[in-house]
Amino acid sequence: MKRLLIVNNIPTPYRTFMFNKMFDRGKSFNIEVSVAFQACREKRRLWKPEDFDMKFPYFISTGLKSRRSKPVNLFKYTTLNADIISKVISGDYDWIMMAAFMSVTNWVLSLIPSKSKKLLWSESNLMSAHYMGFLDKYFKKLLVGQYDALVCPGKYAVEYITFLAPKMKNKMVLWMPNIVDTQNFREKVIALKENRSELRQSFGIGKDELIIFGSGRLVNTKGFDCLLKAAAEIKGRYKLCIAGSGPEKASYEELINRNAMADRVRLLGQISEEEVVKWLSCADWFIHPARKDPSPLVIIEALNAGLPMAVSQNTGNAPESVIENVNGITFDQDDQNKVNTAFGRIVNTDVSSLLKMGQASMEIARSKLDPDIVVDRFFQALLQLR
């Protein structure tokens, strides 16, 4: 049996689902998938390893300490995981998959010789990447050049890597978009839609009101301020409902009050996954106005829910998620007039078009983003890597 080791920062709900799926499907390809976590948690992420049912083999690094010591509690970019480095050097794996720039450990893993094939796992793109000076770019180019293949969610991510190191254009690309649990974001949504009128009523939504739903942290990079400015200009029978919390909440509330938009704009705050599923079930549109966002899971969730999509062109997985005027629209987040125009189109879309676009989104999710299809395609390509 061949062996794939994935080096990841911490256990999270979405990655745990992905790794469980890879471990399960890998058996059909005679590939064992295991995961090395660099720490238990991060500052803003309060999950703990015991919160998850991790069916795949894994271990949590003890950093520079002995194997009998406690695992590293808090992930930092400066963390050095000697035990993970030792595993890679030992060459017990056929492939090592990791994000080259994630931490000092990954820098070392990128540069040290290894018998294993190295898979560069990257979701970043030129729009979401931080400013790079000459030395930054040179160092990243050095790291990237050590890999045998790319693992990317879409074309923007590949463009970023080949911008850093043009010779990587000749390397194999293993496509790996983010995946979500279709039981929650497809099957539950389909079931809830059977009682959509009652669900809308429980949220205080009028019978003929359009629900435009967005989800994300209330921070500048997510672009919700431009969405609120558009809502101030575009009147109509709609409710713009944004789920999430963050440092911009107070300024958004002030903007809503100043423009007397409380009747058509709601900030829902941080809500549970169960509540997100309910909102996806009764929404008419999903909107994501990010200034920069590498490959957001909320896009995949909304596609599985069968929603028409309005996504900024700065969103990393926009090309793979939106077919223009088929399942939705994209817009230029950097031009407020274009944001306003897009919002106006959303508000004035007729019911027949909404149904067609929602069906198209569901088809994209079923044919391109189904977890089994995504993971099987990944393993099929992996076995072709020489």
N, C-alpha and C positions, 0 to 999 in steps of 0.2 A: 504493500500500500504506500502511495506517495503521501508526502506530508507538507502542509501549508501552515506556516506560522504567521499570524497577524499581530503586529505590534500596535497597540492602541493606548490612548492616555488613561481613560477611566471607564468603568461600566456605566452605560446609559440605557434608557428604555429602547430607543430606536436602534442603537448598535447591537444591543443584546438580541433583539428580534432578528436583525440581519445575520449575526453570527450563528444563532440557533438554526436559521434557515440554511446557511452555508454548510454547517456541520451535518444537517440532516440530508440535504441534497448531494453533498460530497460523497456520501457512501456509494451512490449509484455510479460514480466516476472513479471509485477506488482511491479517493483522496480523503485523508483525515485533516480536519481543520481544527487548529487550536489557537488560543489567544494569550498573549502576554500583556497584561495591563501594567502601566507604569506607576499607578497609584490607585487609591480607593475612591477619591473624590476631588473636586475642584472647589474653589471659593464660592462661586455663584451656583454651583450644582450640588444640591444637598443629598442626592441619592447615595445609597450605600450598597455594596456588593450583595448583601443579604436580601436586598429588595427584589432581586431578580432570580428567575429560574433559568440559570445558565446551564444548558444541557451539553455544551461543548467543553472539551478539556481546556482549562485555563489556569493561570497562576498570576498572583499579584506580586510585583517586584518588592524586594526588601531594600532596594537601593544599593548603597555601598556596604551594607551590613551583611552578617552571615545569614544563611538560609533559615536559621532557627529564630531570627528576629521577627518582629512584627512587620507587616507590609507597610510600604510608604503610605502615609495617611493623605497627604495633600499634594496634588500634582503641581509642579512648577516647571517652567521652561528650562530652568537650570538643573533640574533633577538628572542625576547620572545613575542609571540602572545597570550595575555591574553584572548582575545575574542574567539579564536579558542579553547583554553584549556577549557574555560567555556562551550562551545557548547558540547565538548566531555564529560565533567563531567555531564552535564544535562541528558545525556542518551537518547536524542531524535532520535538517529539513531540505526538501527539494526547492521550496520557494519561501521567501520572506517578503511580506507585504507591509508597507509602512509609509507614513507621510514624512518626507525627507526633512521638512523644516520645523517639525512640531516641537522638538526639544533638543538639548545637547546630546542626549542618548541617541536620537535619530541621526544627528550629524555624524556621530562616531560610527553608527551602524552603516551609514551610507558610504563612509570612506574606508572602512577596514575590509581586507580581503575576506571572501567567504566562498565556500563551495556551493552555496545556495544561490539560485537565481533571485535577483532582487526586483521586486515589483514596486514602482513608485505610485503610491496612492495619493492622488491630489484632486481636490474639488475647487481650488482657488481659480480665479480668472483675473485678467488684467484690470477689470473694473473694481474688484473687491480687494486686490492686493494692496499692501501698504506701499508707501513711496520707497523706491529703490535707488540708492546712489550707486556709483560705479563699483564700490567694494561689495555692497550688498548683492548686486547682480552677479558679480564675479564669483562670490562665494556660493550663491545658489546654483550658478551654472556648473561649478565644480561638483556640487553634491548631485545634481540631476544627472550629470554625465556618468555616474557610477551604476546606473540602473539598466536592467535588461528589457523592461517593458513598462508601459504606463497603465494604470488603472484609473479611469476617469468617468465622471457621470455624463459628460457631454462635450460638444465641440469647443466651448469657451475654455474649458479646463485644459484641453489639448493645446489650444492656441497659446495659453499662458506658459506651459512647459516648453513648447517649441520656440517661444519668444526668448526664454531664458537660455536655451541650448538648442540651436537650430538643427544640430545633428540628430536630435531625438525624433525628428520627422520620419526617420527610417526605422524607428522601433515599433513593435507591435502595440496596439492599443486594445486593452481589455475593457469593454464598456461595463460600468457598474453604477447606474443611477441609484439614488437613494430609494429604499423600498419601505413600505409601511404595512401593517397588519390589515389585510383586506377584510378580515372578519369584523374589525371595528369600523374601518373607514369606507367599506363598500356594503357588506351584508347588513350591518346594523342600520346604515343610512337608508338602504332600500326598504327595510322593515319599518323604520320610523316614518318614512314618507307616506305610508298608508294612512297615517293619522296627522298629516301635515297641517291641516286647518286647526286642529286642537292644539298642536305644538306651537304654532304661530300665536294663537290666542293666549297661551300660557306665558309667552314672552311680551304680551301687550302690543302685538303687531296687528294693524288693521287689515281687513280682508283684501283690500285692493292695493296695499302698500308693497313696494318692491324692497326686498331685503338685499343689501349689498354688504357682504361679510368679509372682514379682513382679520388677520391674526399675526401678532408679532410683538416684540419688545418695543416699548414706546421710547425709541432712541432716534437720533437724527438720521442714521443710516437707513432706517426702514421707510422713511419718506412720508409718514402719515400726515405731517404738517401740510404738505402740498395737496394731499387729498382733502384735508379740511378746508383749505383755501378754495379748492374747486367746489366743494359743497356749499360754501358761502355764496358762490356765484350762481350755482345751478339749483333752482327751486324745483319742487315736484313732490309726488306722493311716494316717498321712499324713506327707508331707515338705513343709514350707514352705521353699521355696528362693528366696533373694533375691539377684539379681545387681546388683552396683554397689559403688562404693567411696565413701569420704567421711569427714568428721571425726567422725561418730557411731559409726564402726565399733567402737571399743574399748568404748563404753558398751553397745552392742548385744551384744557378745560377753559382757560381764559379766552382762547380763540373762539371756542364754541359759544361762550356767553357773550362776547363782544359782538358776534355776528348773529345773535339770537337764533342759534341752530339747535337748541335743546330738543325741539320737537322732531328733528329728523336725524340727529347724530347722537350715538350712544358710545361711551367708553365703558366696556363691560368689565374691565379689570382682569386680573389673572383668573382664569376659569379652568376647571378640570377637563381631562380628555373626554369624559362622558358628556360634559356640557358643550365642548367643541363639536362633537358628533351631532348633537341636537341642533346646533346652529347650522351646521353644514346640511342637515336634513331639511331645514325650512328656508334656507337662503335661495335667492334667485341668481346671484352673482358671487364669485369670489374675486377679491381684488388684492393685489400685492404691489405697492408703489415704491419698492426699495430703491434707494440711491446706489446701494451695493449689497449683494447677498450672494454667496458662492453657489449653493445648491439647496435651497430651503425645503424642508420636509413638508411645510404647509401646502406647497404647490402640489405635491404628490397626494396628500390627503384630499385636497379639493378635487383633483382629477378623479380619484377613486369614488368620490361622492357624486360625480356626474354633474359638476357645476360649470356653467360658462365662466371663462377665465379672462380677467383683465390684469395683465402683468407688465411691469416696467421692463424696458429693454435692458436695463442694468442688472436684471436678475439672472443668475448663472444658468439655470435650467429652463429659461424661457424658450430657446429654440426647440427643445425636445418636448415642451409641454403645451405650446400654443401654435396652432395652425391658423394663420391670420384669416379672420372672417369665417372660419369653419367651426372651431370650438371657442373662439373668443378673439381678443384683440391684444396687441402690445402697444405701448406708448412711450414717448421720450420723457423720462422723469425730470430731465434737466431743463425742460421748457414748460413753464407753468401754463402757458396758453394751450399747449398740446395735452397737458394733464386735464385741463378744463374741457377741452374738446372730447377727450376720451370719456370723461365722466358724464358729459352730456349724452353721448351715444349709449352709455350704460343705462342711464335713467330713462331713455326713450325707446329702448328695445321692445319690440312687440312680443307677446306670449309665444307665438309660433316659433319665432327665431330663438327664443330662450330654450325651448324644448329641443330643437335641433342641435344647438350648441352643447347643451348638457349631454345629449346622447353621444355626440362626437367626443366629448371629454371622457366619457365612460369607455368608449371604444379604444381611445389612446391608452387609458389605464390598463385595460384588459390585454391589449395586444403588445404593448411595449414595456409596461411597468409592473406587470404581475410578478410577485416575488419569485415564483418557481421558474418563470421564463427568464428573468434577469439572471438568477443564480446559475441556472443550467447553461445559459449562453456564456457566462463567465468561465465556467469549468471547461466547456468545450474549447474555448479559445486558449485557456491555460495549458491544456494538454497538447496544443499545437506549438507551444513555445519551445524553441530549441536553443 
